[in-house]
Amino acid sequence: IANMTVRVDGYYTKGDGGGGEFWGNTTSGTHTDNGGTIITSNVIGGNASSSWRRIVDDSLNIRWFGAKSNLSFDSTTYIQAAIDSVKPENGGFPTIAGTIVTVPRQIYVPSGSYAITAPLKLYSFQTLKGDNESSYIVTDSSFSGTEMVTLSASATPTERCFGAVIESLTFKSTISNMQVARTPNNVMCLNSTFRNLWLLTERGFNFDFYAQNVLMEHIYSKGNLDQMLFLVGNSNVIKDIMVDSGTSATTDPIIHVTAQPGGSPTSDLIMDHIIIEHTMNATKTPIVIEGSNGAYLSNYWCETALDNGYILEANNSTVVLKDWMPGRVSTRGMIKANNKSIIMIDRFSTDAATTAWWNWFDVDSTSMIDIGYVAERYGAEQYLLDLSKNLRARTFYPSTQQTSPIANVSMQSSPRYINGQNLFVNPSFEAGSYGWTFSATPSVANFIDSDVNTGLMAEYGWSGTSCQIYQNIVVSANNVGKPITVSGMAKLVNGGTMYVMGASIYNTSPFRAAANTGWNLMTATFYPTQPGTYGFG
């Protein structure tokens, strides 16, 4: 058979995907039949030193080894045979007779549904890849095991699975608590990738020993998922994760990051574009980060009802949140920091929610949440400073004033009093007349593009009457005798005069705008002599 080439039309029947071209080899390498790429059973003369070798490009098709797209057929042995045919030895690249060879290490799962009854073992430097959502691996009702794929260590060293890839597949199981993939005890998962995966299982990935430089991206759950990821390790990236539809029965977090065995902290975790929108247990916290020296979370969207009040919990961890906006999250979907945690948020916006912004946070006495910028659509609440508290906002879009400190909240600022902040709600009429009181109803009320700034401005008109436009500001005892300045740009047409009003006192000169003189800057400073509620405008 030396150097002969033959073509096989199928594995079981013609056109079933198991066919291909083979050449006769009578000289090099081993001649052990692997059921797919090395065939000895039909060698002419039964020569044990010869075999038929499949001509292969860059991947191994599981149908070459006998797998069938048929849920009544157990494909476990055949898929595993394809994997084992390029199993690495000595912790490195695949070898034949001890010599490294350039054989393909990608195991291809063509479109179809393949039933398995036991976990598939994937090794270092191997890729299990399908045709995206149309390639299904499905557990049979007789399945024995806790995960569908075991990320196994090579022969030496025995504690590492290095460079494994699972890509473009759908995993489906109706078995309770079935996991997609995990590492066995004392096996580390290193430099591995899991991408473009669809999950119809209750569990996703379990790296409960140690994972490092693992990339998980473009993973979509469309079933009754209880937990997407349990992770212990450093320098891992999780991005473009979507948990949609279905329900979640347990209280286990969707993503749970925890410290290493023995309590050593993890670090350098990056999470980006995490979307959680399915129905879940009302006391579940979707993301829990424990024992981490550095976790970075951006573009996290969680839209579900949570009775325990937490959409994110940090426990003995340092977490950085980028551009946080609760949006349509339940008003009880709070961020929790406890047990010596630090959460740093660059920007926090409640997107017009009616709940006061500080009610989105739960901070214990040993932890701190530091916010760079707080914004609400109609402005944010002002309050007296209490520097002893551990919820801090550095920059603040101002609105109404509180008359007493808010429990567990402080502005990180050196002054004791509210200085340099605008106490008006909707000061530039961007939100129409919201927040303003009129002593006489205007006959004209328009909101048009501003002549002097970006955004809108107000245009009001009255006929033959005077009107006060003001807001009631509460002046506390701590503000008595302190300067409060009112400034504004005004333009009068068709007669009239406008004055600045502060602490119910009119300043008639020189703080006024005369008719037909264009835009005038009006400003006046007032010193309240006693606490109370005063009109400013």
Summary of the structure (lengths in Angstrom):
residues: 537
radius of gyration: 33.9
end to end distance: 100.5
largest distance: 117.2
contacts: 1736
relative contact order: 0.05
helix: 5%
strand: 46%
